[in-house]
Amino acid sequence: MPQGTTLGKLVEVAGAAGIPLQQALDSSPHLAHTLMVNGERCPLAEHGERALAEGDEIYLLAPLAGG
């Protein structure tokens, strides 16, 4: 991704590449809040315009429950 690409644009590009990230985020109220950038929670609704930089790590943390 080019320097300065936003988090929202990354999700769009993933969709165009056949990775249904937006659908996954939309379908799970819990997953939407586990989008992370460099270890910081960045829900797309609030951080879609966040510019990404070289070396940024973007990932989802799957919510787990246990006892």
C-alpha positions in Angstrom: 0.0 0.0 0.0 1.3 3.5 -0.8 2.4 5.7 2.2 -0.6 7.6 3.6 -3.2 5.0 2.5 -6.1 5.2 5.0 -7.3 2.3 7.1 -10.7 2.6 5.2 -8.9 2.4 1.8 -7.0 -0.7 3.0 -10.3 -2.4 3.8 -11.6 -1.5 0.3 -8.5 -2.8 -1.4 -8.8 -6.0 0.6 -12.3 -6.5 -0.7 -11.2 -5.9 -4.3 -8.6 -8.6 -3.8 -11.2 -11.1 -2.7 -10.7 -10.7 1.1 -14.1 -9.9 2.5 -12.8 -7.9 5.4 -15.6 -5.3 5.3 -18.3 -8.0 5.3 -16.6 -9.7 8.3 -16.5 -6.4 10.2 -20.1 -5.6 9.4 -21.4 -9.0 10.3 -19.9 -9.2 13.8 -20.4 -6.5 16.4 -17.5 -7.9 18.4 -15.1 -8.2 15.5 -15.6 -4.6 14.5 -13.9 -3.5 17.7 -10.9 -5.8 17.3 -9.3 -4.1 14.3 -5.8 -3.2 15.5 -3.1 -0.9 14.2 0.3 -1.4 15.9 -1.4 -2.8 19.0 -4.0 0.0 19.3 -7.7 -0.7 18.9 -8.9 1.2 15.8 -12.6 0.5 15.0 -13.1 1.4 11.3 -16.1 3.6 12.1 -13.9 5.8 14.2 -10.5 5.4 12.5 -11.3 4.9 8.8 -9.4 8.1 7.8 -6.3 7.1 9.8 -3.3 7.3 7.5 -1.1 4.3 7.5 2.7 4.4 7.4 5.3 2.0 6.2 5.8 -0.8 8.8 2.4 -0.4 10.4 0.9 -3.8 11.5 -2.8 -4.2 10.9 -4.6 -7.2 12.4 -7.8 -8.5 13.9 -8.0 -10.1 17.3 -10.7 -12.7 17.5 -12.8 -12.4 20.7 -12.5 -15.4 23.0 -14.3 -16.5 26.0 -13.3 -18.9 28.6 -13.7 -20.0 32.1 
